[in-house]
Amino acid sequence: MSSARENRLSGLAEQPVLQLLDELDNHITDDEFRSRLKGSLHQLSDLKFALDESSIVALTDRKGKIQYVNDKFCEISQYNRQELIGHDHRIINSGYHGKTFMKTLWETISSGRVWNGEIRNRAKDGSHYWVNTTIVPFLDNDGEPYQYLAVRSEVTKLKRVEAELQTMMTQVMNIQEEERRRISRELHDGIGQSLFSLVIQMDQLLADKPHSGVEALRKQVTDIMEEVRGMAWELRPSVLDDLGVVPAIRTYIENYTRHYGIEVDLECNLRRRLEMNREIAMYRIIQEALTNVAKYADVAEAQVTVEDSQEGTVVTISDQGAGFNVQTAGQGVGLFSMEERARGAGGTLTLSSEPGEGTSITLHLPRGI
């Protein structure tokens, strides 16, 4: 075996492969079999070399104790092998991911299934880095994991760009909401009040001398007032700023039912004000989701629940209507907007739907964000 080939067999496969080759040289006399076996082992070493060159690799036992790491793992974590071998991955735990996240990860791989996701780790100097991770369980004859192979690729720059884009999107939405609020106030307090003053003057004229033309004009003005109020409400309901999201949701649902003829069952135990960006996100997501119900669900009823607890606030908008295939439907502008609003408020949005079985959209806003 060449020295270059032997150098490739460092770490994970070095001793077992070299020992096996020595035994083959000493005890096996079938040249053809030995040649094929050596070829397979050499191919395996090439695969390992390619993996080590392209990925961050770690091997742990069933308890999660690190048995092997490649050079890229040491490079990105800033720990040497002696500092890593025998420890578990808590040595690089950044504390970013909660207990539920880690529990789900371990439940997945301990059941023999492959886990894939993004993890934020902490290097020895305290800096953070992101890795796209795939963890593959190795199973024994009883189907139980005895080792776990973790293959990672660094995505720190990508996550940084995503964070910057998210910040930009949040800023754009905040500017949009502020502009909506300004225009809404101008419509309500400016044009709306001017029209209201005009109606009062007409009432005074009619009180002095009734006139059919003035009465018809008064009716036109009051109709315009209603349209202006409706536009102001759609842009940004003043009750949202003045009284909070719950009264705003209740009023929106009342108007929605009158307009679309769809009864909406609202269950809400929220008794406190939230941060304004969260209240806006809740209101806009409910607004967008119910609009989609009116457009596509073909139902007479829908449900909105707002559940507030010590863990956070969960908002669910659901219907038992037409539904759709989430995998093939793609992502529309409405769903994208809802997801961005959820992220901008520090939460997450999940969508569940099946053809003929309705649709459910859930907003999770954890506390402490």
RODO-2510 file (C-alpha; in nm, 4 decimals, decimal comma):
residues 369
     n   res          X          Y          Z
     1     m     0,0000     0,0000     0,0000
     2     s     0,1353     0,3441    -0,0968
     3     s     0,2148     0,6056     0,1680
     4     a    -0,0379     0,8468     0,0124
     5     r    -0,3083     0,5846     0,0477
     6     e    -0,2116     0,5179     0,4084
     7     n    -0,2316     0,8892     0,4880
     8     r    -0,5918     0,8900     0,3714
     9     l    -0,6785     0,6194     0,6213
    10     s    -0,6221     0,8370     0,9257
    11     g    -0,8700     0,8523     1,2120
    12     l    -1,2031     0,6760     1,1689
    13     a    -1,0919     0,3801     0,9567
    14     e    -0,7129     0,3737     1,0033
    15     q    -0,6453     0,0936     1,2533
    16     p    -0,9277    -0,1459     1,1515
    17     v    -0,8386    -0,1211     0,7815
    18     l    -0,4603    -0,1561     0,8276
    19     q    -0,5015    -0,4472     1,0659
    20     l    -0,7365    -0,6176     0,8232
    21     l    -0,4922    -0,5684     0,5370
    22     d    -0,2114    -0,7159     0,7466
    23     e    -0,4261    -1,0171     0,8278
    24     l    -0,5138    -1,0571     0,4618
    25     d    -0,1440    -1,0480     0,3695
    26     n    -0,0561    -1,3057     0,6344
    27     h    -0,3453    -1,5508     0,6243
    28     i    -0,5413    -1,5339     0,2991
    29     t    -0,3949    -1,7072    -0,0007
    30     d    -0,6689    -1,6544    -0,2547
    31     d    -0,5084    -1,3792    -0,4665
    32     e    -0,8227    -1,2888    -0,6566
    33     f    -1,0325    -1,2597    -0,3396
    34     r    -0,7601    -1,0629    -0,1657
    35     s    -0,7250    -0,8280    -0,4627
    36     r    -1,0993    -0,7601    -0,4753
    37     l    -1,1186    -0,7045    -0,1007
    38     k    -0,8241    -0,4668    -0,1076
    39     g    -0,9884    -0,2821    -0,3945
    40     s    -1,3083    -0,2442    -0,1943
    41     l    -1,1154    -0,1190     0,1071
    42     h    -0,9232     0,1257    -0,1081
    43     q    -1,2509     0,2494    -0,2546
    44     l    -1,3845     0,2925     0,0977
    45     s    -1,0778     0,4936     0,1913
    46     d    -1,1302     0,7148    -0,1161
    47     l    -1,4890     0,7770    -0,0117
    48     k    -1,3750     0,8673     0,3388
    49     f    -1,1084     1,0977     0,1967
    50     a    -1,3692     1,2749    -0,0186
    51     l    -1,6048     1,3065     0,2798
    52     d    -1,3299     1,4471     0,5027
    53     e    -1,2313     1,6995     0,2368
    54     s    -1,5847     1,8252     0,1821
    55     s    -1,7636     1,7920     0,5169
    56     i    -1,7405     1,8267     0,8927
    57     v    -1,7583     1,4714     1,0288
    58     a    -1,8062     1,3261     1,3775
    59     l    -1,8784     0,9756     1,5033
    60     t    -2,0339     0,9139     1,8450
    61     d    -2,1357     0,6081     2,0432
    62     r    -2,4945     0,5335     2,1404
    63     k    -2,4701     0,7702     2,4390
    64     g    -2,3468     1,0569     2,2258
    65     k    -1,9808     1,0401     2,3336
    66     i    -1,7516     1,1549     2,0543
    67     q    -1,5336     0,8751     1,9159
    68     y    -1,3960     1,0421     1,6068
    69     v    -1,3768     1,3876     1,4503
    70     n    -1,2085     1,4892     1,1280
    71     d    -0,9792     1,7860     1,0724
    72     k    -1,2604     2,0127     0,9527
    73     f    -1,4488     1,9530     1,2777
    74     c    -1,1429     2,0589     1,4765
    75     e    -1,0879     2,3574     1,2504
    76     i    -1,4389     2,5008     1,2795
    77     s    -1,4842     2,4212     1,6507
    78     q    -1,1278     2,5354     1,7400
    79     y    -1,0892     2,2300     1,9677
    80     n    -0,8207     1,9678     1,9124
    81     r    -0,9039     1,5972     1,9047
    82     q    -0,7883     1,5369     2,2600
    83     e    -1,0336     1,7993     2,3839
    84     l    -1,3224     1,6441     2,1904
    85     i    -1,2808     1,2667     2,2063
    86     g    -1,4754     1,1187     2,4968
    87     h    -1,6992     1,4240     2,5380
    88     d    -2,0488     1,4741     2,4001
    89     h    -2,1645     1,7598     2,1783
    90     r    -2,2552     1,9757     2,4748
    91     i    -1,8983     2,1002     2,4526
    92     i    -2,0042     2,2991     2,1438
    93     n    -2,3649     2,3646     2,2473
    94     s    -2,4474     2,7320     2,1938
    95     g    -2,7659     2,7211     2,4014
    96     y    -2,9574     2,8622     2,1048
    97     h    -3,1855     2,5619     2,0559
    98     g    -3,4447     2,4821     2,3206
    99     k    -3,5167     2,1563     2,5005
   100     t    -3,7938     2,0637     2,2577
   101     f    -3,5581     2,0928     1,9609
   102     m    -3,2932     1,8679     2,1187
   103     k    -3,5518     1,6214     2,2449
   104     t    -3,6965     1,5836     1,8963
   105     l    -3,3483     1,5334     1,7519
   106     w    -3,2620     1,2567     1,9987
   107     e    -3,6000     1,0879     1,9677
   108     t    -3,5514     1,0764     1,5907
   109     i    -3,2032     0,9253     1,5806
   110     s    -3,2522     0,6929     1,8802
   111     s    -3,5454     0,5394     1,6945
   112     g    -3,3133     0,4594     1,4045
   113     r    -3,4262     0,7405     1,1736
   114     v    -3,2070     0,9958     0,9976
   115     w    -3,2284     1,3555     1,1251
   116     n    -3,1544     1,6622     0,9156
   117     g    -3,1587     2,0264     1,0163
   118     e    -2,9603     2,3413     1,0897
   119     i    -2,7796     2,3828     1,4227
   120     r    -2,6011     2,6793     1,5736
   121     n    -2,2865     2,5733     1,7621
   122     r    -2,0306     2,7599     1,9691
   123     a    -1,6566     2,7465     1,8972
   124     k    -1,3888     2,7399     2,1648
   125     d    -1,3396     3,1185     2,1465
   126     g    -1,7110     3,1765     2,2092
   127     s    -1,8040     3,2644     1,8503
   128     h    -2,1051     3,1001     1,6897
   129     y    -2,1302     2,9097     1,3638
   130     w    -2,4160     2,7404     1,1807
   131     v    -2,4009     2,3931     1,0271
   132     n    -2,6457     2,2039     0,8088
   133     t    -2,6413     1,8664     0,9799
   134     t    -2,7361     1,5126     0,8853
   135     i    -2,7160     1,2494     1,1599
   136     v    -2,7258     0,8865     1,0479
   137     p    -2,7750     0,6071     1,3061
   138     f    -2,5788     0,2836     1,2591
   139     l    -2,7980    -0,0070     1,3683
   140     d    -2,6993    -0,3402     1,5235
   141     n    -2,8577    -0,6784     1,4470
   142     d    -3,1495    -0,5925     1,6753
   143     g    -3,2186    -0,2695     1,4896
   144     e    -3,0866    -0,0557     1,7757
   145     p    -2,8423     0,2332     1,7161
   146     y    -2,4895     0,1662     1,8376
   147     q    -2,3195     0,4618     1,6665
   148     y    -2,4192     0,7938     1,5107
   149     l    -2,2440     0,9532     1,2144
   150     a    -2,2933     1,3292     1,1886
   151     v    -2,2065     1,4941     0,8584
   152     r    -2,2170     1,8742     0,8533
   153     s    -2,1566     2,1626     0,6154
   154     e    -2,1038     2,5171     0,7364
   155     v    -2,3803     2,7631     0,6449
   156     t    -2,2828     3,0564     0,8680
   157     k    -2,2555     3,3035     0,5806
   158     l    -2,5890     3,1890     0,4402
   159     k    -2,7570     3,2322     0,7807
   160     r    -2,6011     3,5776     0,8109
   161     v    -2,7421     3,6778     0,4726
   162     e    -3,0809     3,5325     0,5704
   163     a    -3,0733     3,7349     0,8929
   164     e    -2,9887     4,0521     0,7003
   165     l    -3,2704     3,9877     0,4535
   166     q    -3,5072     3,9209     0,7431
   167     t    -3,4071     4,2494     0,9040
   168     m    -3,4669     4,4300     0,5757
   169     m    -3,8065     4,2638     0,5317
   170     t    -3,9041     4,3572     0,8869
   171     q    -3,7997     4,7158     0,8277
   172     v    -3,9983     4,7298     0,5026
   173     m    -4,3071     4,5912     0,6769
   174     n    -4,2656     4,8361     0,9649
   175     i    -4,2410     5,1268     0,7189
   176     q    -4,5442     4,9916     0,5353
   177     e    -4,7436     4,9674     0,8582
   178     e    -4,6425     5,3174     0,9636
   179     e    -4,7496     5,4506     0,6259
   180     r    -5,0774     5,2616     0,6532
   181     r    -5,1341     5,4130     0,9979
   182     r    -5,0580     5,7655     0,8724
   183     i    -5,2878     5,7411     0,5702
   184     s    -5,5604     5,5799     0,7798
   185     r    -5,5456     5,8651     1,0312
   186     e    -5,5557     6,1214     0,7523
   187     l    -5,8588     5,9552     0,5968
   188     h    -6,0370     5,9294     0,9303
   189     d    -5,9389     6,2583     1,0921
   190     g    -5,8955     6,4631     0,7750
   191     i    -6,1308     6,3687     0,4923
   192     g    -6,3694     6,1854     0,7250
   193     q    -6,4079     6,4818     0,9585
   194     s    -6,4483     6,7239     0,6677
   195     l    -6,7273     6,5111     0,5244
   196     f    -6,8876     6,4880     0,8675
   197     s    -6,8828     6,8696     0,8983
   198     l    -7,0447     6,8914     0,5561
   199     v    -7,3228     6,6565     0,6692
   200     i    -7,3867     6,8754     0,9768
   201     q    -7,4180     7,1837     0,7566
   202     m    -7,6618     7,0011     0,5313
   203     d    -7,8659     6,8962     0,8334
   204     q    -7,8847     7,2606     0,9385
   205     l    -8,0039     7,3598     0,5901
   206     l    -8,2615     7,0819     0,5879
   207     a    -8,3812     7,1853     0,9340
   208     d    -8,4445     7,5400     0,8102
   209     k    -8,5915     7,4387     0,4769
   210     p    -8,6310     7,0796     0,3535
   211     h    -8,5060     7,0275     0,0002
   212     s    -8,5028     6,7013    -0,1951
   213     g    -8,1815     6,7895    -0,3778
   214     v    -7,9967     6,8563    -0,0506
   215     e    -8,1328     6,5350     0,0978
   216     a    -8,0045     6,3352    -0,2011
   217     l    -7,6689     6,5100    -0,1752
   218     r    -7,6549     6,4358     0,1980
   219     k    -7,7090     6,0673     0,1278
   220     q    -7,4252     6,0660    -0,1262
   221     v    -7,1926     6,2323     0,1229
   222     t    -7,2785     5,9844     0,3995
   223     d    -7,2152     5,6975     0,1559
   224     i    -6,8736     5,8448     0,0775
   225     m    -6,8082     5,8762     0,4508
   226     e    -6,8767     5,5053     0,4948
   227     e    -6,6397     5,4210     0,2105
   228     v    -6,3683     5,6416     0,3609
   229     r    -6,4153     5,4786     0,7009
   230     g    -6,3925     5,1363     0,5387
   231     m    -6,0725     5,2309     0,3578
   232     a    -5,9240     5,3695     0,6791
   233     w    -6,0157     5,0510     0,8631
   234     e    -5,8614     4,8264     0,5973
   235     l    -5,5419     5,0258     0,5987
   236     r    -5,5001     5,0299     0,9782
   237     p    -5,7888     5,0111     1,2276
   238     s    -5,7479     5,2780     1,4932
   239     v    -5,8788     5,0372     1,7562
   240     l    -5,5661     4,8268     1,7061
   241     d    -5,3485     5,1145     1,8282
   242     d    -5,5917     5,2482     2,0862
   243     l    -5,7341     4,9340     2,2504
   244     g    -5,5215     4,6433     2,1309
   245     v    -5,5367     4,3393     1,9080
   246     v    -5,8315     4,1566     2,0688
   247     p    -6,0920     4,4338     2,0128
   248     a    -5,9453     4,4813     1,6633
   249     i    -5,9884     4,1098     1,5839
   250     r    -6,3449     4,1051     1,7189
   251     t    -6,4437     4,4095     1,5118
   252     y    -6,2733     4,2703     1,2007
   253     i    -6,4579     3,9390     1,2349
   254     e    -6,7927     4,1198     1,2730
   255     n    -6,7273     4,3190     0,9541
   256     y    -6,5958     4,0075     0,7782
   257     t    -6,9110     3,8095     0,8569
   258     r    -7,1351     4,0904     0,7337
   259     h    -6,9348     4,1239     0,4122
   260     y    -6,8743     3,7570     0,3207
   261     g    -7,1581     3,5828     0,5049
   262     i    -6,9115     3,3423     0,6712
   263     e    -6,9614     3,2836     1,0428
   264     v    -6,6346     3,2910     1,2362
   265     d    -6,6159     3,1227     1,5767
   266     l    -6,3660     3,3188     1,7897
   267     e    -6,2184     3,1685     2,1061
   268     c    -5,9744     3,3971     2,2865
   269     n    -5,8253     3,4014     2,6358
   270     l    -5,5719     3,6792     2,5706
   271     r    -5,6146     3,9392     2,8450
   272     r    -5,2994     4,1462     2,8046
   273     r    -5,1423     4,3816     2,5556
   274     l    -4,8531     4,2451     2,3520
   275     e    -4,5702     4,4323     2,1865
   276     m    -4,7107     4,6339     1,8978
   277     n    -4,5167     4,4391     1,6306
   278     r    -4,6683     4,1175     1,7656
   279     e    -5,0198     4,2566     1,7741
   280     i    -4,9820     4,3788     1,4171
   281     a    -4,8501     4,0368     1,3084
   282     m    -5,1436     3,8593     1,4742
   283     y    -5,3994     4,0936     1,3195
   284     r    -5,2515     4,0844     0,9682
   285     i    -5,2111     3,7047     0,9677
   286     i    -5,5729     3,6553     1,0801
   287     q    -5,6837     3,9089     0,8187
   288     e    -5,4909     3,7366     0,5368
   289     a    -5,5938     3,3863     0,6418
   290     l    -5,9648     3,4716     0,6631
   291     t    -5,9473     3,6489     0,3270
   292     n    -5,8087     3,3266     0,1786
   293     v    -6,0928     3,1323     0,3438
   294     a    -6,3450     3,3584     0,1698
   295     k    -6,1675     3,3230    -0,1651
   296     y    -6,0860     2,9521    -0,1771
   297     a    -6,2339     2,7433     0,1049
   298     d    -6,6001     2,7395    -0,0061
   299     v    -6,7326     2,7187     0,3509
   300     a    -6,9992     2,8862     0,5639
   301     e    -6,7964     2,8695     0,8863
   302     a    -6,4380     2,9207     1,0049
   303     q    -6,2612     2,9165     1,3406
   304     v    -6,0099     3,1502     1,5045
   305     t    -5,8509     3,0634     1,8396
   306     v    -5,6099     3,2771     2,0397
   307     e    -5,4569     3,0853     2,3294
   308     d    -5,2271     3,2700     2,5687
   309     s    -5,0167     3,0794     2,8227
   310     q    -4,6894     3,1022     3,0144
   311     e    -4,5086     2,9579     2,7119
   312     g    -4,6458     3,2159     2,4704
   313     t    -4,9367     3,2934     2,2413
   314     v    -5,0739     3,0559     1,9781
   315     v    -5,3139     3,1755     1,7081
   316     t    -5,4931     2,9247     1,4857
   317     i    -5,7134     3,0005     1,1860
   318     s    -5,8882     2,6919     1,0481
   319     d    -6,1694     2,5810     0,8215
   320     q    -6,3167     2,2526     0,7013
   321     g    -6,3317     2,3566     0,3400
   322     a    -6,1741     2,2618     0,0076
   323     g    -5,8141     2,2486     0,1266
   324     f    -5,5195     2,1883    -0,1066
   325     n    -5,2015     1,9858    -0,1500
   326     v    -4,9300     2,1758     0,0349
   327     q    -4,6502     1,9925    -0,1494
   328     t    -4,7648     2,0891    -0,4980
   329     a    -4,9372     2,4220    -0,4366
   330     g    -4,6185     2,6258    -0,4054
   331     q    -4,5905     2,9439    -0,1990
   332     g    -4,8144     3,2368    -0,2813
   333     v    -4,7589     3,5989    -0,1889
   334     g    -5,0101     3,5732     0,0954
   335     l    -4,8355     3,2814     0,2646
   336     f    -4,4951     3,4449     0,2156
   337     s    -4,6244     3,7647     0,3763
   338     m    -4,7668     3,5737     0,6740
   339     e    -4,4411     3,3832     0,7269
   340     e    -4,2368     3,7022     0,7123
   341     r    -4,4675     3,8728     0,9613
   342     a    -4,4374     3,5752     1,1951
   343     r    -4,0569     3,5787     1,1756
   344     g    -4,0448     3,9546     1,2174
   345     a    -4,2415     3,9184     1,5415
   346     g    -4,0064     3,6465     1,6697
   347     g    -4,2483     3,3627     1,5975
   348     t    -4,3115     3,0808     1,3535
   349     l    -4,5946     2,9965     1,1164
   350     t    -4,7093     2,6456     1,0244
   351     l    -4,9555     2,5453     0,7545
   352     s    -5,1537     2,2224     0,7368
   353     s    -5,3937     2,1353     0,4554
   354     e    -5,5234     1,8415     0,2539
   355     p    -5,7643     1,8387    -0,0411
   356     g    -6,1187     1,8105     0,0928
   357     e    -6,0058     1,8265     0,4567
   358     g    -5,9708     2,1988     0,5145
   359     t    -5,6791     2,4219     0,6089
   360     s    -5,5193     2,5228     0,9373
   361     i    -5,2686     2,8056     0,9871
   362     t    -5,0967     2,8353     1,3244
   363     l    -4,8892     3,1254     1,4537
   364     h    -4,6571     3,0541     1,7502
   365     l    -4,5290     3,3533     1,9462
   366     p    -4,3093     3,2281     2,2327
   367     r    -4,2565     3,4462     2,5375
   368     g    -3,9261     3,6107     2,6081
   369     i    -3,8404     3,6921     2,2455
***
